[in-house]
Amino acid sequence: MKTAWQAAPLSDVLTDAKSGFACGENPAEGMFQFRMNNITTDGRLDFSKKRRVPRDTRSQATYWLGQEAADAAAAGLKEIIASDDDVQVRNQAVFALSQRPNDESVPALITLIRSRDTDPRIKKQALFWLGQKDDDRALALIEEILTRK
């Protein structure tokens, strides 16, 4: 672990920074948002000015992540589905994933449905959105599920 900070222009270490806060709320049950003012001028962390992002803001961010046309968007959604502790946010990520192109979304939804590690509530959402797809792979999985003995 480093014991001292090296001085560098912010432009060398940040690719993007926006001022302000996404919402005026600060709910106790929200997710902690690490902000620039949580770093003191001497490089220490200061959590006395904690801000938390409410659930609906996280859900909206998940939706817009799904609209991004990039592999990173799908990877980010899969990470949210796998690790977020809020079922509503995970369900929003499943929806956002389902809105991706079929070649990307159908295999991902099928993987979620087949996985033994997927929360049954998430599988239900994945199956619902897979059923909305006009895709032979989706139909094959639904037929397989319906004809299981």
N, C-alpha and C positions, 0 to 999 in steps of 0.2 A: 504494500500500500504506500502511496506517495505521502511524503511528510510535508511537502511544500508545493504551492501552486506556481506554475509558470505563467508569466504575463504574456498575453496574446490579445490582439484585437478581436473583438467579438465576431467580426466578419470572417475570421479564420476558423471559428468553432461553431457558429450558428448558420444554418442554411435559411432559416426563416424565423421571424419573431414578430408577434403582433401585440400591440398595447391593448390594455383593457381586459375585461373579463366577459366570458360568454353570456353570463346572466347575472342578475342582481341578487339572486337567491343564494343562500348558504345553509342548506339543510344539514342537520346533524347526521342523517343517514346517507348522505351523498358520498361520492368518491373524492378523495383528496386530490386537489390539483396543485402540482408543484409549479410555482411561479418564480419569476425573476426576483421578486422582493423577498423570497425565502433564502436568498444568498446575501450574506453581509458583504461589506466592502473588503473585508479581510478573508473572504472565501469560506466562511463558516455557514452552516445551515441554521436558519432561524425559522422555527415553526410557530412563533407567537402570532403570526398573521395567517392562520390557516383558512383556506377557502375550500369548499366542497361543491362538486358539480351534482345537481339533482338528477334523478333517474330519467326524466323526460329529455333533458339535454343530452344525456348519454345515448338514449334511444334515437334521438334525431341525428346525432353524430354517426351512429352506427348505420342509419339509413343512408346518409350522404356518402359514407365510406363505400357502401355497396354500389353507388352510382359512378364511382371513379372507374375508368376503363384501364385498369392496370392489374398485373399479377399481384402486386402488393395489397390491393384492395381485398382480393379473395383470401389471401393469406391472413390479413388482419381480421377479416370476418371469421375465419376458421378459428383463429386464436381466441376471439371473443366467445364463440360458441363453446370452446373447450374449457375456458378458464374463468369467465366472468361469474361472480357469485349471485347475480341477479337474473332470475329466469326470464323476466320481461325483456331485459336487454339481450339475453341470448336468443329469445324468440325473434326479436327485431333483427338480429344478425342473420338468423335462418331466412327470414323474409328477404332481407337485402341480398343474401347469397342467391336466393331463388330468382331474383331479378337480373342476375348476370346472364350472359348468353348461354344457351343450352349446352354447348360443348364444355362449358366451365361449370355451370350450376348443376346439371343432372348428375354427373359423376360424384360431385361433392355431396349432394343430397342423398344419393344412394349409399355412399360411404357412411354418412351419419346414421342412416336407417339400419344398416347392417352391423354397425359397431356395437359390441357388447358393452362398451364403456359410455355410450351416449345415454343421457338422462331420458327416461321414457316420455317426459313432457316435450322435450326437444325433438325426439323421434316423431311424435305425433304431428308437430308443426312441419317437420321436414317432409313427412308423408303427404300431408295436406298440400303443400306447395308443389311437391313432385307430381301430384295428381292433376295439377293445373297445366302441366307441360304437355305439349304436343310432340312427344318423343317416344320412339319405340323402346328405348331402354327403360324409361319410366313405366310404360305399360307392362313390360316384361316383369319388372320387380313387383308391381301391384298384382299381376296375375299369379306370380309365385307365392306371394303372401296369402292371397285368397284361396289358393288350392292346397296349401299346407295341411297335412293331416296330423 
